[in-house]
Amino acid sequence: TAGDFTTTSTSLVDVTGATGTFTTGAFPCAVGCAATTFNSAAGNSTVLNIDVDGANELGTNGIVHVSEVQGAKNHSFSHQTAVLTAASHTLKLRCRVDAGTGTVRANTADALSFWANEIR
């Protein structure tokens, strides 16, 4: 993305620029994210999740919770999906907050990387 992503949504929303569509065989995918995040409100979380073909991969609570005020914190992770069908699939990085404003940094100083690879 070209610039930080921010949200005040308490429901998961797509992180701008962190979407990929590709065709796989009948195999799982390795998915990862290298990011720094923070929340403007004390004691609240910024939550990241993976959407695979319109479904949250890791439930409503997401893969990682980070409670931090104005101090960017490492919010990187990796995950392996279940076996996907042999077809085209769309994977998205999604974000929500408990309260406050959550920021996913995506700028020249703090890059955001979201990736997926088919595992054979």
Salt bridges, closest charged atoms under 4 A:
ASP14 OD2 - LYS92 NZ 3.22
ASP14 OD1 - ARG94 NE 2.77
ASP53 OD2 - HIS89 ND1 2.54
GLU57 OE2 - HIS79 NE2 3.08
GLU68 OE1 - LYS73 NZ 3.80
ASP98 OD1 - ARG96 NH1 3.00
ASP110 OD2 - ARG105 NH1 3.39
GLU118 OE1 - ARG120 NE 3.41
